[in-house]
Amino acid sequence: MQIGMIGLGRMGMNMAIRLLRGRHGVVAFNRTPEKIREIARQGAAAAFTLEELVSALKSPRIAWIMLPAGKPTDDMIDSLLPRLKKGDMIIDGSNGFYKDDIRRAEKLKIAGISYVDAGVSGGIWGLKAGYCLMVGGEKAVCKKLEPIFRTLAPKDGYLYCGPAGAGHFVKMVHNGIEYGMMSAYGEGFGILDASPYSKHLDFGEVAHLWNQGSVVRSWLLELAEKAFNKDKRLSKLEAYVEDSGEGRWTVQQAIETAVPAPVITAALFQRFSSRDANAFSDRMLAALRNEFGGHTVKQKKGRGKG
């Protein structure tokens, strides 16, 4: 099949390469031309404008957008809309919010353009191992696009999840679970690090051991082993953890549907706390303990955040 790939970041570039290796025709567009020239050297058709992209695609056109979720994706859809025709298809492969998908699908349907939301997991390893794809949209449209999905995904790594928004909804919950798993691994290794046995343990070896048939084995633990082998106590890293939105949306959805999600919620809040090494709330706890019980407090040295 032929597909237009819009956005050649770490994920978009590797997905385009995997599609080329699967003998699909790829027309590539990116904001910066260097990336376009890079993928063109591997066999993609170069499009330096959206007009060039659309004119190079055969009807019905397929445009896969791999841009940041939210406004950048909305802006690109708005730019594509007047250039596309009835029967064309847009796939959003960002970590988008499912309610945005529902809105977009309704808007594009009026113009006769199909919209598909594709939750993509696999990160920088997807080029080699394949991408886990969670897809939402009209079932007949997604069926037409299956050759693309099956090329990108490993065996059994693609699932049609339901109507518009379903793919990103499943990916949202996937990432919420990921938050909880990562926090649990972090807490566990933190306990090991503070233990009397810490100096005897190689954490890379522990992570490798636990992946040999134990019930906590996972790809995340394989990545932990790689990280420990590079930096045995992660001493070169700063304890600052961002969140990309899906964890928040998962917690919001849990609240809306009254589903208890204490682990995912705590993991999200842990990320917030990692960004403030001198949080006001913690300073207040210290002050209250000092006031009611005379407990020792530590004074700041010099000028710090406060």
Secondary structure, 3 states (H helix, E strand, C coil): CEEEEECCCHHHHHHHHHHHHCCCEEEEECCCHHHHHHHHCCCCEECCCHHHHHHHCCCCCEEEECCCCCHHHHHHHHHHHHHCCCCCEEEECCCCCHHHHHHHHHHHHHCCCEEEEEEEECHHHHHHHCCEEEEECCHHHHHHCHHHHHHHCCCCCEEEEECCCHHHHHHHHHHHHHHHHHHHHHHHHHHHHCCCCHHHCCHHHHHHHHCCCCCCCCHHHHHHHHHHHHCCCCCCCCCCCCCCCHHHHHHHHHHHCCCCCHHHHHHHHHHHHCCCCCCHHHHHHHHHHHHHHCCCCCCCCCCCCC
